[in-house]
Amino acid sequence: MPLHSSSIYPASDPDFTYFPSRRSVVHSTKGIVSSTQPLASACGLEVLRKGGNAADAAVAVAAGLNMTEPGSTGIGGDMFCLFYNAKTKKVHSLNGSGRAGSKCTLEAVRSSLGFKDGEVGKIPMDSVQSVTVPGAAAGWVDTVEKFGSGKLSMEDILDPAARLGEEGFPVSELMGYYWGKAEGQIRAASPNGAEMLKKDPAAKDGVRAPKPGELMKNPTLANTFRLVGKQGKAGFYSGKVAEELVKVVNDLGGHLTTDDLKKHMELGTEETDPIKLRFTGQNSAALHGKHMEDKSSEGVDVWEHPPNGQGIVALMALGMLQELEKSGQIPTFSPTDHNTAPYLHALVEVLRIAFADANWWVADPSVAKVPTADLISPAYLAERAKLFDPKKASDKLDHGSPAHQHSDTVYFACSDSEGNGISFINSNYGGFGTCIIPKGCGFTLQNRGANFVLQPADHPNLLEPNKRPYHTIIPALVTNVSDGSLHSVYGVMGGFMQPQGHVQVLLNQLIFHHTPQAALDAPRLCIGAGMPEAGDVFDKTVYLEEGVPEETVTGMKDLGHKVEVVK
């Protein structure tokens, strides 16, 4: 056990809880499943108890969350994961994102949206034009095939979630709220909205959104899970599910074809090379070394999925923090500096610079040139860090050009008794996605295509057929440099908030001595709106969660930041 338990409880005089969640750290020797929904976590635990490993459990949780939290995730969306193999100490990554259809040309989509030549526009979140080929189903199957224990079949793994749909499950408080909020869109998006509403003879058309605590059934989604369990990818990308998916999209004016689904099934989920940044800044290597069995002070490697995901934003921000510390632009922060104005100012500024680059460069690397290695190189990060001013907020930033220098979602994590860990994220993108439901299938289609740009013509993320869009969903994983052992699998939810959360949660543990639970509970900042439907994701506003000290709020305003406290 290379990492001592002292790394979980690093402070010598800790409060029971730093922040108001009242939750304490959970321990287990048989594995842990962590998700937003206890019923979904129970699906993963059931799979672990039957002999499955972390990867098997993660897919069970993904299906369980689709059933119980369809307003965040689903088989009609996409997925990404990072898997740590305890035997080989290797980190693997899977890109389970789908592509635009072969007929989704820029001209066809602009015409369908009613844009004139030269008119500036974007794909609306609720438009059928935002539907890309769902990658989640293939991603689930490939996760089990590549990383699973081999002891359980897909039928075994999807069975707990299918039973929830067949037997019924109590709707959670938050999901009940969001279901009610989306009821109108679910009704209007397609002729099949009743499939995901609760039967009620007294309601309009005999159905309505389920309320918190009510029992909800979704037998059509359960049947979709059964088909994938028995037939694998073919149960989703061919046959009845595929036919109904293509039919509803085309009936509403979209451009997907059955050949697009067949092509995704044949290509499968892409096994990519994960990207990493070695973090030793802020005296974290020495602090971390105190908790290592060999007292090694080599720091940690922070792993993210490469573009078309936005995980590179987190690595760039961390890298720039290191460069700023080296140049003396920021101090080495102490535990008492947590959520102070100087600390949050540094975070905001490096994240703004990173997002400015990502907004241009994060695209499908199989179609556009994406200089991933250059974007996280020390030389480039040192150059971009020169834009930082410790005394004032930055003006609007443009992207850099490293080639000239020679990202509503569910996140969950699972571990097992063998020491494997998986960081897994699955999403519809915005809420219930488009709210479009293929007949008899029980799930909504994602709106991830809204992240494509329609202009300018030289933008790397410009819509093209068979191309993947900029993706906000990103899993994270951390390993110990000295021996390659697993430090943690972690992540956060919320669109463009995700890389911002990755940076804050990691630094809370490494330099501010927070327990894993406290690191998650600590008040956070978010620059711009976390999701497009909430406003401009690149707005200058800095949102601070309730609990950030008032003097910090005043200090940030004095530095020129537009600040809003979220209560």
URKANOR-V447645 format. One line per field, one symbol per residue. psi: psi as a letter, one per 20 degrees, with the letter a starting at -180 (. if undefined). A space follows every 50 residues. Layout:
# URKANOR-V447645
psi = ???
This chain:
# URKANOR-V447645
psi = nhoqihhhmhqhmqqgphrjhkqrppqqijqppoaiohhghhgghghghj jrahgghghggghhhgghlijhrrijbrqqqppoohgikqpqqpokqrrq rhjmrgggggghijprpipprrpqhjqhiiprppigghhgghgghhirhi iqrhgghigghhhghhhqqpprgghgghghhigghgghhrijhhhkrppo hirpjjqrpqrpiqppqmhhhghgghghghibhhigjrbgggghghghgh hjjajqrhhgggghgghapporoqqrpoojrkjhggghhhiqhjkpliaq ppprqrqjqjhhggggggghgghhghijhqroqrhijpkrghghgggggh hggghgghhghoaoiigqoomghhhjqhgghhghiiipoiiqqqapqrqr nhhjj..pqpqrqqrriijqqpopppqieocjcijppppjhjqqqrkhii iqqiqrhjphkppqqkqqrpphppqqqpqpghjjrpgqprrrrlcihghg hggggghhghijkqrhghhhhqprqpprphqhiiaoikqipoppqpipqh hggghhhhijqopppo.
